[in-house]
């Protein structure tokens, strides 16, 4: 097996592993994969459309997760009310 074929095989395995990752692990692995792809342009030319599709699916998942995290409305916590104190105040006012 020549060097490009070996690199291609390693890249394909890493791409397939993206399906199992999520959150920070997925982002870290995508960054790492990006660096590997940039260092091996000749191996990238041998990638199959299915491999590229898996990468795109992982990128879409990253973007979706980032959007849902960013747009989550903050829950407002109700202020605790001391009912006993309120009732005592009402009794004293009478």
ABEGO torsion letter per residue (X at the ends): XBAAAAAAAAAAAAAAAAAABBEAAAAAAAAAAAAAAAABAAAAAABBAAAAAAAAAAAAAAAAAAAAAAABBBBBBBBBBBAAAAAAAAAAAX
